[in-house]
């Protein structure tokens, strides 16, 4: 069976190679693994990360020399930390949410508890999302820290007794027995996990321990949007509607202030030679312009400006081709989605999206940023769009 059918998310990310240089690579998230490929064609796999026992932290404020708003940290069971740089905040939240969902699925036990869990003696019902959000609230939640066990260093961890202490301090439970019961349920749901110390003790346990055992959250959201990576299936529909309205208002306010409208890692057709290169493209407003630069230049926050195209009085020409079967031997060429952008002074570039969804997200905002737009050429490709 084609593994592509099991892909949960795909896209370009920046990752450090052996020599600590940042390289843009193609990543594929599946049900149990995160795979890294040299290019999008996937003919050369660089590394594959099994996700069971991993944890994700985002954004990473402990790496000040990097761009913290775009950084995602994947903590693997061996203690190694994999830094991944996304194109922007929206891309970062998308990856963190998808990876966090996979980690919760792998961490949780087969025995599923209902979203609204009855706990006797102290409360009729406890909302999982509210508890997890409060536990991770900066300044009020559980304080995670670095622990040294043996010769190994474990970051962003807390002790089992810490979570029970927190539940009792905020009067969520009445005694340590109730607190351990609630922690056990959250452990089964996959919201946090025991850290494997590799000390010969037989690995991690499925039972919660109210002692100095180390635990860490499966996914930690340190950003302003507190519910990005939580399991929100037990939230009320009214709150979802309020969040949608809030996102719409936030988007309107962003447009008024002339901030970033859209940003992503895209393929740009080379000018002087055949082929494509990965760039970071950023669409801004007031005045409407597209800024693009080498993907590696987005590693630090104060990167150079790159090339700017002003879109007023520009034209947008889109092109798409369906997948093509190559010989009927199971080989096929994927669908192609490209856009040709020309500014008012005649300067032009050709960009390629990773899939139809990304094309649908970019084309409307590009067209509204220009005074005029050309209609779809319906497969009649211009020479500038081929290659």
C-alpha positions as CSV (number, residue, x, y, z in Angstrom):
1,X,0.0,0.0,0.0
2,X,1.3,3.5,-0.8
3,X,2.6,5.1,2.3
4,X,1.6,8.5,1.0
5,X,-2.0,7.6,1.8
6,X,-1.0,7.6,5.5
7,X,0.6,11.0,5.4
8,X,-0.8,13.3,8.1
9,X,1.3,16.4,7.1
10,X,4.0,17.2,4.7
11,X,6.2,20.2,4.0
12,X,9.6,21.9,4.0
13,X,11.3,22.5,7.4
14,X,14.8,23.7,8.3
15,X,16.9,21.3,10.4
16,X,20.5,21.2,11.4
17,X,22.8,18.6,9.7
18,X,25.8,16.9,11.3
19,X,28.0,20.0,10.8
20,X,25.3,22.1,12.6
21,X,24.4,24.0,9.4
22,X,20.8,24.6,8.7
23,X,19.4,22.9,5.7
24,X,15.9,22.8,4.2
25,X,14.5,19.3,4.0
26,X,11.2,17.7,3.2
27,X,9.4,16.2,6.2
28,X,6.5,13.7,6.2
29,X,4.5,13.1,9.4
30,X,2.8,9.6,9.6
31,X,0.9,7.7,12.3
32,X,4.1,6.7,14.2
33,X,7.1,8.4,12.5
34,X,8.4,11.7,11.3
35,X,10.6,11.2,8.2
36,X,13.2,13.6,6.8
37,X,14.0,13.5,3.0
38,X,16.7,15.4,1.1
39,X,14.2,16.6,-1.4
40,X,10.5,16.5,-2.0
41,X,10.9,13.6,-4.5
42,X,11.5,11.4,-1.5
43,X,14.2,9.3,-3.4
44,X,16.7,9.9,-0.6
45,X,15.7,9.5,3.1
46,X,18.0,11.2,5.5
47,X,16.5,10.1,8.8
48,X,13.4,8.7,10.3
49,X,12.3,9.6,13.9
50,X,10.0,7.1,15.7
51,X,7.6,9.3,17.7
52,X,6.6,6.9,20.5
53,X,8.0,8.4,23.8
54,X,8.8,11.8,22.2
55,X,7.6,15.2,23.4
56,X,7.2,18.5,21.6
57,X,7.9,22.0,22.9
58,X,6.8,25.1,21.1
59,X,7.8,28.0,20.8
60,X,11.3,27.6,22.2
61,X,12.3,30.6,24.1
62,X,15.5,29.0,25.4
63,X,17.2,29.4,22.1
64,X,17.6,33.2,21.8
65,X,20.0,33.1,18.9
66,X,17.3,31.5,16.7
67,X,13.9,32.7,15.7
68,X,11.8,31.6,18.7
69,X,8.4,32.3,17.0
70,X,9.2,29.7,14.3
71,X,11.0,27.1,16.3
72,X,9.7,23.7,17.3
73,X,11.7,21.3,19.5
74,X,11.2,17.6,19.3
75,X,12.5,15.8,22.4
76,X,13.3,12.1,21.7
77,X,13.5,9.4,24.4
78,X,17.4,9.3,24.2
79,X,17.5,12.9,25.5
80,X,18.5,14.4,22.2
81,X,16.6,17.5,21.0
82,X,15.8,18.0,17.4
83,X,15.3,21.7,16.4
84,X,12.9,22.3,13.5
85,X,12.3,25.8,12.0
86,X,9.1,26.5,10.3
87,X,8.2,29.3,7.9
88,X,6.1,31.2,10.4
89,X,3.7,31.1,13.3
90,X,0.8,29.6,11.4
91,X,3.1,26.9,10.0
92,X,4.6,26.3,13.4
93,X,1.2,25.8,15.0
94,X,0.1,23.5,12.3
95,X,3.1,21.2,12.7
96,X,3.0,21.3,16.5
97,X,-0.7,20.5,16.5
98,X,-0.3,17.6,14.1
99,X,2.7,16.1,15.9
100,X,1.1,16.6,19.3
101,X,-2.0,14.7,18.2
102,X,0.2,11.8,17.0
103,X,2.2,11.8,20.3
104,X,-1.0,11.7,22.4
105,X,-2.3,8.8,20.3
106,X,0.9,6.9,20.8
107,X,1.2,7.7,24.5
108,X,-2.4,7.0,25.5
109,X,-3.4,3.5,26.5
110,X,-5.9,1.3,24.6
111,X,-8.4,1.8,27.4
112,X,-10.1,5.1,26.6
113,X,-11.7,7.2,29.2
114,X,-14.7,9.5,28.4
115,X,-13.8,13.1,27.9
116,X,-15.9,14.2,30.9
117,X,-14.4,12.0,33.7
118,X,-16.3,11.4,36.9
119,X,-14.2,11.7,40.0
120,X,-15.8,10.8,43.3
121,X,-15.3,12.7,46.6
122,X,-14.3,16.0,45.1
123,X,-16.0,17.0,41.9
124,X,-18.8,15.7,39.6
125,X,-17.0,16.3,36.4
126,X,-13.5,17.5,35.3
127,X,-12.9,19.0,31.8
128,X,-9.7,17.6,30.4
129,X,-8.9,20.6,28.2
130,X,-9.4,23.1,31.0
131,X,-7.2,21.1,33.4
132,X,-4.4,20.7,30.9
133,X,-4.6,24.3,29.9
134,X,-4.4,25.4,33.6
135,X,-1.5,23.0,34.4
136,X,0.6,24.5,31.5
137,X,-0.4,28.1,32.2
138,X,2.8,30.2,32.5
139,X,3.3,31.5,36.0
140,X,0.3,29.6,37.5
141,X,0.8,26.0,36.2
142,X,3.3,23.4,37.0
143,X,6.9,24.7,36.8
144,X,8.9,22.5,34.5
145,X,12.7,22.4,35.0
146,X,15.9,20.6,34.1
147,X,16.7,17.5,36.1
148,X,19.9,15.5,36.2
149,X,19.6,11.8,36.7
150,X,22.8,9.8,36.6
151,X,24.8,11.4,33.9
152,X,21.9,12.4,31.7
153,X,20.1,15.8,31.6
154,X,16.3,15.9,31.1
155,X,14.7,19.3,30.2
156,X,11.1,20.5,30.6
157,X,10.3,17.8,33.2
158,X,8.4,17.7,36.5
159,X,8.1,15.1,39.3
160,X,5.0,13.0,39.8
161,X,4.6,14.6,43.3
162,X,4.6,18.1,41.6
163,X,1.4,17.5,39.7
164,X,-0.4,16.2,42.8
165,X,0.8,19.1,44.8
166,X,-0.5,21.5,42.1
167,X,-3.9,19.8,42.0
168,X,-4.2,20.1,45.8
169,X,-2.9,23.7,45.9
170,X,-5.7,24.8,43.5
171,X,-8.3,22.8,45.3
172,X,-9.0,20.6,42.3
173,X,-8.7,17.6,44.5
174,X,-9.1,17.1,48.2
175,X,-6.3,14.6,48.9
176,X,-3.3,13.0,47.3
177,X,-5.3,9.8,46.5
178,X,-7.7,11.8,44.4
179,X,-4.8,13.7,42.8
180,X,-3.0,10.5,41.9
181,X,-6.3,9.1,40.4
182,X,-6.7,12.2,38.2
183,X,-3.1,12.2,37.1
184,X,-3.5,8.5,36.2
185,X,-6.4,9.3,33.9
186,X,-4.4,12.2,32.3
187,X,-1.5,9.8,31.8
188,X,-3.8,7.3,30.1
189,X,-5.2,10.0,27.8
190,X,-1.6,10.7,26.7
191,X,-1.3,14.3,27.9
192,X,1.9,13.6,29.7
193,X,4.3,10.6,29.9
194,X,6.9,9.1,32.2
195,X,10.5,9.9,31.2
196,X,12.6,6.8,30.4
197,X,15.8,7.3,32.4
198,X,17.6,4.4,30.7
199,X,18.9,3.4,34.2
200,X,18.1,-0.3,33.9
201,X,14.8,0.0,35.9
202,X,12.8,-1.7,33.1
203,X,11.6,1.4,31.2
204,X,8.5,3.4,31.7
205,X,5.4,2.3,33.6
206,X,1.7,2.8,32.6
207,X,0.9,3.6,36.2
208,X,1.3,7.0,37.7
209,X,3.6,7.4,40.7
210,X,3.2,10.2,43.3
211,X,6.9,10.5,44.0
212,X,10.1,11.7,42.4
213,X,9.5,9.9,39.1
214,X,10.1,12.3,36.2
215,X,7.3,13.1,33.8
216,X,6.9,15.6,30.9
217,X,4.0,16.9,28.8
218,X,3.5,15.2,25.5
219,X,3.2,18.6,23.9
220,X,3.9,22.0,25.6
221,X,2.5,25.2,24.2
222,X,4.4,28.1,25.5
223,X,2.8,30.6,23.2
224,X,-0.1,33.1,23.6
225,X,-2.6,30.7,22.0
226,X,-3.0,28.3,24.8
227,X,-5.3,25.8,23.2
228,X,-3.3,25.1,20.0
229,X,-2.2,21.6,20.8
230,X,-4.8,20.4,23.3
231,X,-7.4,17.8,22.7
232,X,-10.4,20.1,22.2
233,X,-13.0,17.4,21.5
234,X,-14.7,18.0,24.9
235,X,-15.0,21.7,24.4
236,X,-18.4,23.3,24.0
237,X,-19.5,24.3,20.5
238,X,-20.1,27.8,21.6
239,X,-16.5,28.3,22.6
240,X,-15.4,27.1,19.2
241,X,-17.7,29.7,17.6
242,X,-16.2,32.4,19.8
243,X,-12.6,31.3,18.8
244,X,-13.6,31.5,15.1
245,X,-14.9,35.0,15.6
246,X,-11.8,35.9,17.6
247,X,-9.6,34.6,14.7
248,X,-11.5,36.7,12.2
249,X,-11.1,39.8,14.3
250,X,-7.4,39.1,14.7
251,X,-7.0,38.7,11.0
252,X,-8.8,42.0,10.3
253,X,-6.6,43.8,12.9
254,X,-3.5,42.3,11.3
255,X,-4.5,43.6,7.9
256,X,-5.1,47.1,9.3
257,X,-1.7,47.2,10.9
258,X,0.0,46.1,7.7
259,X,1.5,43.0,9.3
260,X,2.2,39.6,7.8
261,X,-0.7,38.1,5.9
262,X,0.8,34.8,4.8
263,X,4.2,33.1,4.9
264,X,5.5,29.7,3.9
265,X,8.4,27.8,2.4
266,X,7.7,27.6,-1.4
267,X,9.5,26.4,-4.5
268,X,10.7,29.2,-6.8
269,X,11.8,28.7,-10.4
270,X,15.4,29.6,-10.9
271,X,16.0,32.5,-13.2
272,X,19.3,31.7,-15.0
273,X,19.4,27.9,-14.9
274,X,17.0,25.0,-14.9
275,X,15.4,23.8,-11.6
276,X,13.8,25.1,-8.5
277,X,15.0,26.3,-5.1
278,X,13.2,26.6,-1.7
279,X,12.5,30.1,-0.5
280,X,10.7,31.7,2.3
281,X,7.8,33.8,0.9
282,X,6.1,36.4,3.0
283,X,3.0,38.4,1.9
284,X,2.5,41.7,3.6
285,X,0.1,44.5,3.4
286,X,0.2,48.4,3.4
287,X,1.6,48.5,0.8
288,X,0.9,45.0,-0.6
289,X,4.2,43.3,-1.3
290,X,5.8,39.9,-1.5
291,X,9.1,39.4,0.2
292,X,11.2,36.3,-0.5
293,X,14.7,35.1,0.4
294,X,16.7,31.9,0.9
295,X,15.0,29.6,3.3
296,X,18.1,29.4,5.5
297,X,18.1,33.2,6.1
298,X,15.0,32.7,8.3
299,X,17.0,31.0,11.0
300,X,17.5,34.2,12.9
301,X,14.9,36.9,13.6
302,X,17.0,39.8,12.3
303,X,17.5,38.4,8.9
304,X,18.2,40.5,5.9
305,X,15.2,41.9,3.9
306,X,15.7,39.8,0.8
307,X,13.9,40.6,-2.5
308,X,10.6,42.6,-2.4
309,X,8.0,42.7,-5.1
310,X,5.2,45.4,-4.8
311,X,2.0,43.8,-6.0
312,X,-0.1,47.0,-6.8
313,X,-1.2,46.8,-10.4
314,X,0.4,43.4,-10.7
315,X,-1.0,40.3,-12.3
316,X,-1.5,36.7,-11.0
317,X,-1.7,33.8,-13.4
318,X,-2.3,30.3,-11.9
319,X,-1.6,27.0,-13.4
320,X,-2.5,23.4,-12.3
321,X,-2.0,19.9,-13.7
322,X,-3.6,16.7,-12.5
323,X,-1.5,13.7,-11.5
324,X,0.0,11.7,-14.4
325,X,0.3,7.9,-14.5
326,X,3.7,6.9,-15.8
327,X,3.5,3.5,-17.5
328,X,0.9,1.8,-15.2
329,X,3.6,0.3,-13.0
330,X,2.5,2.1,-9.8
331,X,4.6,5.1,-10.7
332,X,2.9,8.4,-11.0
333,X,3.8,12.1,-11.1
334,X,1.8,14.1,-8.6
335,X,-0.5,17.0,-9.2
336,X,1.2,20.4,-9.8
337,X,0.1,23.8,-8.6
338,X,2.0,26.9,-9.7
339,X,1.5,30.7,-9.8
340,X,3.1,33.3,-12.1
341,X,3.4,36.7,-10.4
342,X,4.3,39.9,-12.3
343,X,4.5,43.3,-10.7
344,X,3.6,46.6,-12.3
345,X,7.2,47.2,-13.6
346,X,7.4,43.8,-15.4
347,X,9.4,41.8,-12.9
348,X,8.1,38.3,-12.5
349,X,8.6,35.1,-10.6
350,X,7.1,31.6,-10.7
351,X,6.2,29.8,-7.4
352,X,5.0,26.2,-6.8
353,X,2.8,25.1,-3.9
354,X,3.1,21.7,-2.2
355,X,-0.5,20.8,-2.8
356,X,-4.0,22.0,-3.7
357,X,-4.8,23.2,-0.1
358,X,-1.8,25.5,0.0
359,X,-2.7,26.8,-3.4
360,X,-6.3,27.6,-2.2
361,X,-4.8,29.4,0.8
362,X,-2.4,31.6,-1.2
363,X,-4.3,32.4,-4.4
364,X,-7.2,34.5,-2.9
365,X,-4.9,36.6,-0.7
366,X,-2.5,37.2,-3.7
367,X,-5.3,38.2,-5.9
368,X,-6.8,40.6,-3.4
369,X,-3.3,42.2,-3.1
370,X,-3.2,43.1,-6.8
371,X,-5.4,45.6,-8.6
372,X,-6.0,43.1,-11.5
373,X,-5.7,39.4,-11.9
374,X,-5.6,37.1,-14.9
375,X,-8.0,34.2,-15.0
376,X,-6.9,30.6,-14.8
377,X,-5.2,29.4,-18.0
378,X,-6.9,26.1,-17.6
379,X,-3.9,23.9,-18.2
380,X,-2.5,26.0,-21.2
381,X,0.9,26.5,-19.5
382,X,3.0,29.4,-20.4
383,X,6.8,28.7,-21.0
384,X,7.5,30.5,-17.7
385,X,5.4,27.9,-15.8
386,X,7.1,24.8,-17.2
387,X,10.2,23.1,-15.9
